[in-house]
Amino acid sequence: MTRIDPYYRAIPLISIVVPTYNEAQTVPVLARRLGAALAGHQWELVVVDDGSPDGTADIAAALAPELPVAVVRRPGKLGLASAVVDGFAAARGDILVVMDADLSHPPESVPALVEAVSAGADLAVGSRYVRGGGVVDWPLRRRVVSRVACLMGNVLVPVRDATSGFFALRRAVVDGVRLNSIGFKIGFEVIARGRYRRAVEVPYTFRDREHGASKFGTREIVSYGVQLLQVARDRALGRLG
């Protein structure tokens, strides 16, 4: 059963939702870098762990006396998208941020996303493909796959980095919205189905993970293809927005 490790602090303005599976090495680094980047803000880190055998959940929970960390424990590997949906349900902030645990999304870029939402955007997407953004340490194949995936998504959503998994939003964007919790690209799902008037892209540089193995593979590519077809169908039937 899903379980939330409670901690008792002031209600935060910003909730950073991070799905994890075998991220014991990176979670403490992520949490401390977020603490430095968000100094002066009311924030919380919501770690949603899929039963990591390396003890990620326990390591994250042990940070709670030092940092505003909550842990949602799930009984097995249930998937990234559903982890984010569960994280939204557990989060207490008015502004929700989603990012990876492996430090490929720089914690130091979170304030820029939050600032964009605070300044009036409903949704702020961390973008590799606008001026000032980029990728580092990716092989050619990964670059090509990413660009093609974004071009396919651009037909359906109003941002250039359609497959970004690094974004911030007002809670109202997803309140009452039925998100497809099966899949890998939850950012695309939120951009396609969320209720918002204004979306902006904020540049950042994506760096490939330094620790552990990448979870990107053929399964994720196929899942995204199915997701595109589902969104296209729902758009044609007037089920979006």
C-alpha positions as CSV (number, residue, x, y, z in Angstrom):
1,M,0.0,0.0,0.0
2,T,1.1,3.5,-0.7
3,R,2.4,5.2,2.4
4,I,3.5,8.8,3.1
5,D,6.2,9.5,5.7
6,P,4.9,12.6,7.4
7,Y,6.9,15.5,8.7
8,Y,5.6,18.6,10.4
9,R,6.5,21.9,8.9
10,A,4.7,25.0,7.6
11,I,2.6,24.5,4.5
12,P,4.9,25.0,1.5
13,L,4.3,27.2,-1.5
14,I,6.4,25.0,-3.8
15,S,6.2,21.2,-4.0
16,I,8.9,19.4,-6.1
17,V,7.7,16.0,-7.1
18,V,10.4,13.5,-8.0
19,P,9.7,9.8,-9.0
20,T,12.5,7.4,-8.0
21,Y,13.7,3.9,-8.6
22,N,17.2,3.0,-7.4
23,E,18.3,6.6,-6.9
24,A,20.0,6.2,-3.5
25,Q,23.1,7.9,-4.7
26,T,21.5,11.0,-6.2
27,V,18.6,11.8,-3.9
28,P,20.6,13.3,-1.0
29,V,22.6,15.4,-3.5
30,L,19.4,16.5,-5.2
31,A,17.7,17.5,-1.9
32,R,20.7,19.5,-0.7
33,R,21.1,21.3,-4.0
34,L,17.4,22.2,-4.0
35,G,17.8,23.5,-0.5
36,A,20.6,25.8,-1.6
37,A,18.7,26.9,-4.8
38,L,15.4,27.6,-2.9
39,A,16.9,29.3,0.1
40,G,14.3,31.8,1.4
41,H,11.4,29.9,-0.2
42,Q,8.8,27.7,1.4
43,W,9.2,24.4,-0.4
44,E,9.0,20.6,0.0
45,L,10.5,17.7,-1.9
46,V,8.0,14.8,-2.5
47,V,9.9,11.6,-3.3
48,V,7.7,9.0,-4.9
49,D,9.5,5.7,-4.7
50,D,8.6,2.5,-6.5
51,G,10.0,0.0,-4.0
52,S,13.6,0.7,-4.8
53,P,15.7,-2.3,-3.7
54,D,18.7,0.0,-3.0
55,G,16.9,1.7,-0.1
56,T,16.1,5.0,-1.9
57,A,13.0,5.6,0.2
58,D,14.7,5.1,3.5
59,I,17.6,7.4,2.5
60,A,15.2,10.1,1.4
61,A,13.2,9.8,4.6
62,A,16.3,10.1,6.7
63,L,16.8,13.6,5.2
64,A,13.6,14.9,6.8
65,P,15.1,16.2,10.0
66,E,17.5,18.4,7.9
67,L,15.3,19.2,4.9
68,P,11.6,19.4,4.0
69,V,11.4,15.9,2.5
70,A,8.3,13.6,2.3
71,V,8.3,10.1,0.9
72,V,5.5,8.3,-0.9
73,R,6.3,4.6,-0.8
74,R,4.7,2.5,-3.5
75,P,4.7,-1.4,-3.4
76,G,6.5,-2.0,-6.7
77,K,7.6,-0.6,-10.0
78,L,4.4,1.0,-11.1
79,G,5.8,3.5,-13.6
80,L,6.9,7.2,-13.8
81,A,3.6,8.7,-14.9
82,S,1.5,7.2,-12.1
83,A,4.3,8.2,-9.7
84,V,3.9,11.8,-10.7
85,V,0.1,11.6,-10.4
86,D,0.5,10.1,-6.8
87,G,3.0,12.8,-6.1
88,F,0.6,15.5,-7.1
89,A,-2.0,14.0,-4.7
90,A,0.5,14.0,-1.8
91,A,2.0,17.5,-2.5
92,R,0.8,20.4,-0.4
93,G,2.1,23.3,-2.4
94,D,0.3,25.8,-4.7
95,I,3.1,25.5,-7.3
96,L,4.0,22.0,-8.4
97,V,7.4,21.2,-10.0
98,V,8.3,17.9,-11.6
99,M,11.9,16.8,-12.2
100,D,14.1,13.7,-12.5
101,A,16.0,12.4,-9.5
102,D,19.2,11.7,-11.5
103,L,20.4,15.4,-11.6
104,S,19.9,15.6,-15.4
105,H,17.5,18.4,-14.5
106,P,19.6,20.9,-12.6
107,P,18.1,21.9,-9.3
108,E,19.5,25.4,-9.8
109,S,17.0,25.9,-12.7
110,V,14.0,25.3,-10.5
111,P,13.8,28.9,-9.3
112,A,13.5,30.1,-12.9
113,L,10.5,27.8,-13.5
114,V,8.9,28.9,-10.3
115,E,9.5,32.5,-11.1
116,A,7.8,32.1,-14.5
117,V,4.7,30.7,-12.8
118,S,4.7,33.4,-10.1
119,A,5.0,36.0,-12.8
120,G,1.7,34.9,-14.5
121,A,2.3,31.7,-16.5
122,D,0.1,28.7,-15.7
123,L,2.7,26.3,-16.9
124,A,6.4,26.7,-17.3
125,V,8.3,24.0,-19.3
126,G,12.0,23.5,-18.9
127,S,13.2,23.5,-22.5
128,R,16.3,22.1,-24.2
129,Y,15.1,23.5,-27.6
130,V,14.7,27.2,-27.1
131,R,17.5,29.8,-27.2
132,G,19.8,29.2,-24.1
133,G,18.8,25.6,-23.7
134,G,20.7,22.5,-24.8
135,V,21.9,18.9,-24.0
136,V,25.3,17.7,-22.9
137,D,26.8,14.2,-23.1
138,W,24.2,12.7,-25.3
139,P,25.1,10.2,-28.1
140,L,23.9,11.1,-31.6
141,R,21.2,8.4,-31.6
142,R,19.7,9.9,-28.4
143,R,19.8,13.4,-29.8
144,V,18.0,12.3,-33.0
145,V,15.4,10.3,-31.2
146,S,14.7,13.2,-28.9
147,R,14.3,15.7,-31.7
148,V,12.1,13.5,-33.7
149,A,9.9,12.8,-30.7
150,C,9.6,16.5,-30.0
151,L,8.7,17.3,-33.7
152,M,5.9,14.7,-33.5
153,G,4.6,16.2,-30.3
154,N,4.8,19.7,-31.6
155,V,1.8,18.9,-33.8
156,L,-0.3,18.4,-30.7
157,V,1.0,20.8,-28.0
158,P,2.1,24.5,-28.1
159,V,5.7,24.1,-26.9
160,R,8.9,23.2,-28.7
161,D,10.2,20.8,-26.1
162,A,7.1,18.6,-26.1
163,T,8.8,15.7,-24.3
164,S,10.3,17.7,-21.4
165,G,10.0,16.0,-18.0
166,F,11.0,19.2,-16.2
167,F,8.2,21.7,-15.6
168,A,6.3,23.8,-13.1
169,L,2.6,24.5,-13.0
170,R,-0.2,26.0,-10.9
171,R,-2.1,23.2,-9.1
172,A,-5.3,24.3,-10.9
173,V,-3.8,23.2,-14.2
174,V,-4.2,19.5,-13.2
175,D,-6.9,19.7,-10.6
176,G,-9.8,17.6,-11.8
177,V,-7.9,16.6,-15.0
178,R,-7.8,12.9,-15.8
179,L,-4.1,12.2,-16.7
180,N,-3.1,9.0,-18.4
181,S,-1.0,7.4,-15.7
182,I,0.4,4.7,-18.0
183,G,3.5,5.9,-19.8
184,F,6.8,7.7,-19.6
185,K,6.2,11.2,-20.8
186,I,4.1,12.7,-18.1
187,G,5.2,16.2,-19.2
188,F,3.6,15.7,-22.6
189,E,0.4,14.4,-20.9
190,V,0.2,17.5,-18.7
191,I,0.9,19.9,-21.6
192,A,-1.7,18.2,-23.8
193,R,-4.5,17.7,-21.2
194,G,-3.9,20.4,-18.6
195,R,-6.2,23.4,-18.1
196,Y,-4.1,26.5,-18.7
197,R,-4.2,29.8,-20.7
198,R,-0.5,30.6,-20.8
199,A,2.5,28.3,-21.1
200,V,6.1,29.5,-21.4
201,E,9.4,27.7,-22.0
202,V,12.4,28.3,-19.8
203,P,15.8,27.3,-21.2
204,Y,18.0,24.8,-19.3
205,T,20.8,22.4,-20.2
206,F,20.1,18.7,-19.8
207,R,23.1,16.7,-18.6
208,D,23.0,12.9,-18.9
209,R,23.0,11.1,-15.6
210,E,26.4,10.6,-13.8
211,H,25.3,7.7,-11.5
212,G,23.3,4.6,-12.2
213,A,21.8,3.3,-15.5
214,S,19.6,5.2,-17.8
215,K,16.0,4.1,-17.9
216,F,15.5,5.3,-21.5
217,G,15.0,2.5,-24.0
218,T,12.7,0.9,-26.7
219,R,9.9,0.4,-24.2
220,E,9.8,4.2,-23.6
221,I,9.8,5.0,-27.3
222,V,6.9,2.7,-28.0
223,S,5.0,4.0,-25.0
224,Y,5.4,7.6,-26.2
225,G,4.1,6.5,-29.7
226,V,0.9,5.1,-28.0
227,Q,0.6,8.3,-26.0
228,L,0.7,10.4,-29.1
229,L,-2.0,8.4,-30.7
230,Q,-4.2,8.6,-27.6
231,V,-3.8,12.4,-27.4
232,A,-4.5,12.8,-31.1
233,R,-7.6,10.7,-30.8
234,D,-8.9,12.7,-27.8
235,R,-8.2,16.0,-29.5
236,A,-10.1,14.9,-32.6
237,L,-13.0,13.9,-30.3
238,G,-12.9,17.2,-28.4
239,R,-11.9,15.6,-25.1
240,L,-9.0,17.9,-24.4
241,G,-9.0,21.2,-22.5
